[in-house]
């Protein structure tokens, strides 16, 4: 028996006056009745808010939530998640847009594969990646939490998540990016997810102002953010990695140790190295002579060259 399915679509937006209408129209043109579109204006300084307010006046499914100061995508998502009313929540970035009939397709697949708290649909630019993955090179697949821990699955997806689930796992607002931390929590909570290899969203890549570029290690703030992300991954999933992927755990620990030195956080370095009995070569000299800044310079230089 088919059940009625409805969606809350969450779109954080910051300074996207050039493309936000494309995103908005991609939902409006779905001709899908059971949808609300929550747009969070994250302190935009261009004409984005004016566009949103004008649009919402003639489109009752659109709700504008306004943050006066830019707080980052995680804070914007949280603001909207708390106000979602429908059974499934979907994240749609402001520079992306949904395919024709996407919501009807998603509804059809949920009815075809019922009982999951978390569905993963494909994006238009990841087909080659999916086809090269033995687990994802199929029309549909049940994925387990262990697959994520083992590193057998990676890449971008359109996430369709139970509202009751995601409202239990709000994003860390101290990390403006690194949403993978929260998704891992949900993967563990739901234990199994349903992957569907059907394109339902189109992503715009390589914008010069894309939030994902904040992950590029070109300054101390970026290094600090990635270090904090790794610490939380280690703390939250240590036992899971020990069970399924010990080499993955050690890789995260090694990166975290290097970042601690690069940030001249020698106390954290000593604590982590003692806790896991792992060390960086020449660490005693680096700590004694306070040479961590040299490691930071090397990381920044490498990142800049890599991302030219």
C-alpha positions as CSV (number, residue, x, y, z in Angstrom):
1,X,0.0,0.0,0.0
2,X,1.4,3.4,-1.0
3,X,1.7,6.0,1.7
4,X,1.4,9.7,1.3
5,X,4.9,11.2,1.1
6,X,5.7,14.9,1.5
7,X,9.0,16.8,1.6
8,X,10.6,19.7,3.3
9,X,13.4,21.1,1.1
10,X,16.1,23.1,2.9
11,X,18.2,25.6,1.0
12,X,20.7,27.8,2.7
13,X,21.7,30.8,0.6
14,X,24.4,33.4,0.8
15,X,24.9,36.0,-2.0
16,X,23.4,34.0,-4.8
17,X,21.4,36.6,-6.7
18,X,22.7,35.2,-9.9
19,X,21.3,31.7,-9.6
20,X,18.8,31.5,-6.7
21,X,15.8,31.8,-9.1
22,X,16.9,28.7,-11.0
23,X,16.9,26.8,-7.7
24,X,13.5,28.1,-6.7
25,X,11.9,27.4,-10.0
26,X,13.2,23.9,-10.1
27,X,11.0,23.1,-7.1
28,X,8.1,25.2,-8.2
29,X,8.1,23.5,-11.6
30,X,7.9,20.0,-10.1
31,X,4.1,20.5,-9.9
32,X,4.3,18.5,-6.7
33,X,1.7,19.5,-4.1
34,X,3.2,18.0,-0.9
35,X,6.3,20.1,-0.6
36,X,7.5,23.1,1.4
37,X,10.7,24.9,0.4
38,X,12.5,26.6,3.3
39,X,15.1,29.1,2.2
40,X,17.5,30.4,4.8
41,X,19.0,33.7,3.8
42,X,22.4,33.5,5.6
43,X,23.2,37.1,5.9
44,X,23.4,37.9,2.2
45,X,24.8,41.3,1.3
46,X,23.7,41.4,-2.3
47,X,20.2,41.4,-3.8
48,X,19.4,37.8,-2.7
49,X,16.9,38.6,0.0
50,X,14.9,41.0,-2.2
51,X,14.6,38.2,-4.8
52,X,13.5,35.7,-2.2
53,X,10.9,38.0,-0.6
54,X,9.4,38.9,-4.0
55,X,9.2,35.3,-5.1
56,X,7.6,34.0,-1.8
57,X,4.7,36.4,-2.2
58,X,3.4,34.5,-5.2
59,X,4.6,31.0,-4.2
60,X,3.0,29.9,-0.9
61,X,5.1,26.7,-0.7
62,X,8.2,28.9,-0.2
63,X,9.1,30.1,3.3
64,X,11.9,32.6,3.8
65,X,13.9,32.4,7.0
66,X,16.3,35.3,7.5
67,X,19.6,35.3,9.5
68,X,20.9,38.8,9.8
69,X,24.5,37.7,10.0
70,X,26.3,35.1,8.0
71,X,26.7,32.0,10.2
72,X,27.6,29.3,7.8
73,X,25.7,26.5,6.0
74,X,25.5,24.3,9.1
75,X,23.8,26.9,11.2
76,X,21.5,27.8,8.4
77,X,20.5,24.2,7.9
78,X,19.8,23.8,11.6
79,X,17.6,26.9,11.6
80,X,15.5,25.3,8.9
81,X,15.5,21.7,10.1
82,X,13.9,22.7,13.4
83,X,11.0,24.2,11.5
84,X,10.5,21.4,8.9
85,X,7.0,19.9,9.0
86,X,7.0,17.2,6.4
87,X,8.0,13.5,6.6
88,X,11.2,13.7,4.6
89,X,13.9,16.5,4.5
90,X,16.0,17.2,1.4
91,X,19.0,19.5,1.2
92,X,19.3,21.5,-2.0
93,X,22.1,24.0,-2.3
94,X,21.3,27.4,-3.7
95,X,23.5,27.0,-6.8
96,X,22.0,23.6,-7.6
97,X,18.6,22.6,-9.1
98,X,16.3,19.6,-9.3
99,X,15.6,17.6,-12.4
100,X,12.1,17.6,-14.0
101,X,9.8,15.3,-12.0
102,X,12.5,14.7,-9.4
103,X,10.1,14.7,-6.5
104,X,7.7,12.3,-8.2
105,X,10.6,10.0,-9.0
106,X,11.8,10.1,-5.3
107,X,8.3,9.4,-4.2
108,X,8.0,6.4,-6.5
109,X,11.3,5.0,-5.3
110,X,10.5,5.4,-1.6
111,X,7.3,3.5,-2.2
112,X,9.2,0.9,-4.2
113,X,11.8,0.5,-1.4
114,X,9.9,1.4,1.8
115,X,11.1,1.3,5.4
116,X,14.3,3.3,5.2
117,X,15.1,6.4,7.2
118,X,17.7,7.6,4.7
119,X,17.7,7.5,0.9
120,X,20.6,8.5,-1.3
121,X,19.9,9.6,-4.9
122,X,22.4,10.4,-7.6
123,X,23.7,13.7,-8.8
124,X,24.3,14.4,-12.5
125,X,28.1,14.7,-12.3
126,X,28.8,11.6,-10.3
127,X,27.7,8.8,-12.8
128,X,31.3,7.8,-13.6
129,X,32.1,7.5,-10.0
130,X,29.1,5.5,-9.2
131,X,29.7,3.1,-12.1
132,X,33.3,2.5,-10.9
133,X,32.2,1.5,-7.5
134,X,31.2,-2.2,-7.1
135,X,28.6,-1.4,-4.5
136,X,27.0,1.5,-6.4
137,X,27.1,0.1,-10.0
138,X,23.5,-1.1,-9.9
139,X,20.0,0.3,-10.1
140,X,19.6,0.2,-6.4
141,X,21.4,-1.1,-3.3
142,X,21.0,-1.4,0.4
143,X,24.0,0.2,2.1
144,X,25.1,-0.6,5.7
145,X,26.9,1.7,8.2
146,X,29.9,-0.6,8.0
147,X,30.3,0.2,4.3
148,X,30.9,3.9,5.2
149,X,33.3,3.1,7.9
150,X,35.3,0.8,5.7
151,X,35.6,3.6,3.1
152,X,33.8,1.5,0.5
153,X,31.5,4.4,-0.4
154,X,32.2,8.1,-0.8
155,X,31.0,10.9,-3.0
156,X,28.1,13.3,-3.3
157,X,24.5,12.3,-3.1
158,X,21.1,13.9,-2.8
159,X,20.1,13.0,0.8
160,X,16.4,12.3,1.5
161,X,16.1,11.9,5.3
162,X,13.4,11.1,7.7
163,X,12.5,14.3,9.5
164,X,12.3,12.5,12.9
165,X,15.8,11.3,12.4
166,X,17.5,14.4,11.2
167,X,16.0,16.6,13.9
168,X,17.9,14.4,16.4
169,X,21.2,15.1,14.7
170,X,21.6,18.8,14.1
171,X,24.8,20.0,12.5
172,X,27.9,21.3,14.4
173,X,27.7,25.0,14.0
174,X,31.3,25.5,15.1
175,X,32.3,23.8,11.9
176,X,31.0,25.8,8.9
177,X,31.5,22.8,6.6
178,X,32.4,19.1,7.1
179,X,28.8,17.9,7.0
180,X,30.1,14.4,6.7
181,X,30.4,14.3,10.4
182,X,26.7,14.5,10.8
183,X,25.9,12.2,8.0
184,X,28.1,9.5,9.7
185,X,26.0,9.9,12.8
186,X,22.9,9.4,10.8
187,X,24.3,6.4,9.0
188,X,25.1,4.8,12.3
189,X,21.7,5.6,13.7
190,X,19.7,4.3,10.7
191,X,22.3,1.4,10.2
192,X,21.1,0.9,6.6
193,X,20.3,3.2,3.8
194,X,18.8,2.8,0.3
195,X,20.9,4.0,-2.6
196,X,19.0,4.7,-5.9
197,X,21.0,5.4,-9.1
198,X,18.6,7.8,-10.6
199,X,19.7,11.4,-11.3
200,X,17.4,13.8,-9.6
201,X,19.6,16.9,-9.1
202,X,22.1,19.0,-11.1
203,X,25.1,20.4,-9.2
204,X,27.1,23.5,-10.2
205,X,30.8,22.9,-9.5
206,X,33.9,25.1,-9.3
207,X,32.3,28.4,-8.3
208,X,35.0,30.6,-7.0
209,X,32.9,31.4,-3.9
210,X,31.8,27.8,-3.2
211,X,31.6,27.0,0.5
212,X,33.5,23.7,-0.2
213,X,36.6,25.7,-1.0
214,X,36.8,26.5,2.8
215,X,38.2,23.0,3.2
216,X,41.3,24.0,1.2
217,X,44.1,24.2,3.7
218,X,45.4,27.6,2.8
219,X,45.3,29.3,6.2
220,X,45.3,28.5,10.0
221,X,41.5,28.7,10.2
222,X,41.1,26.0,7.5
223,X,43.7,23.8,9.2
224,X,41.9,24.3,12.6
225,X,38.5,23.4,11.2
226,X,39.8,20.2,9.6
227,X,41.7,19.3,12.7
228,X,38.5,19.7,14.8
229,X,36.5,17.6,12.4
230,X,39.1,14.8,12.6
231,X,39.1,14.9,16.4
232,X,35.4,14.5,16.5
233,X,35.4,11.7,13.9
234,X,38.0,9.9,16.1
235,X,36.1,10.5,19.3
236,X,32.7,9.5,17.9
237,X,33.7,6.5,15.8
238,X,36.9,5.1,17.3
239,X,35.3,1.8,18.2
240,X,33.6,1.5,14.8
241,X,36.9,2.1,12.9
242,X,38.7,-0.3,15.2
243,X,36.2,-3.0,14.3
244,X,36.0,-2.4,10.5
245,X,38.8,-0.1,9.4
246,X,41.8,0.3,11.7
247,X,44.0,1.8,8.9
248,X,41.4,4.5,8.3
249,X,41.5,5.3,12.0
250,X,45.3,5.6,12.0
251,X,45.2,7.8,8.9
252,X,42.9,10.3,10.6
253,X,45.1,10.2,13.8
254,X,48.2,10.9,11.7
255,X,46.6,13.9,10.0
256,X,45.3,15.2,13.3
257,X,48.8,14.9,14.8
258,X,50.3,16.8,12.0
259,X,47.7,19.5,12.2
260,X,48.2,19.9,15.9
261,X,51.9,20.6,15.3
262,X,51.1,23.0,12.4
263,X,48.8,24.9,14.8
264,X,51.5,24.9,17.5
265,X,49.1,23.1,19.7
266,X,51.8,21.0,21.4
267,X,49.6,19.9,24.4
268,X,47.0,18.4,22.1
269,X,49.7,16.7,20.1
270,X,51.2,15.1,23.2
271,X,47.8,14.0,24.4
272,X,46.8,12.4,21.1
273,X,50.2,10.8,20.5
274,X,50.1,9.3,24.0
275,X,46.5,8.1,23.7
276,X,47.1,6.2,20.5
277,X,50.8,5.6,20.8
278,X,51.5,7.3,17.5
279,X,54.1,9.9,16.7
280,X,55.3,12.2,14.0
281,X,59.0,11.9,13.0
282,X,61.2,14.6,14.7
283,X,58.3,15.5,17.0
284,X,60.5,16.1,20.0
285,X,62.6,18.6,18.1
286,X,59.6,20.3,16.6
287,X,57.9,20.6,20.0
288,X,61.1,21.7,21.9
289,X,62.1,24.3,19.3
290,X,58.5,25.4,18.6
291,X,58.8,24.7,14.9
292,X,55.2,23.9,14.2
293,X,54.8,27.0,12.1
294,X,57.2,25.5,9.5
295,X,54.8,22.5,9.1
296,X,52.0,25.0,8.6
297,X,53.9,26.8,5.9
298,X,54.5,23.5,4.1
299,X,50.8,22.5,4.3
300,X,49.7,25.9,3.0
301,X,52.2,25.9,0.2
302,X,51.3,22.4,-0.9
303,X,47.6,23.2,-0.8
304,X,48.0,26.3,-2.9
305,X,50.0,24.5,-5.5
306,X,47.6,21.6,-5.6
307,X,44.6,23.9,-6.1
308,X,46.1,26.2,-8.8
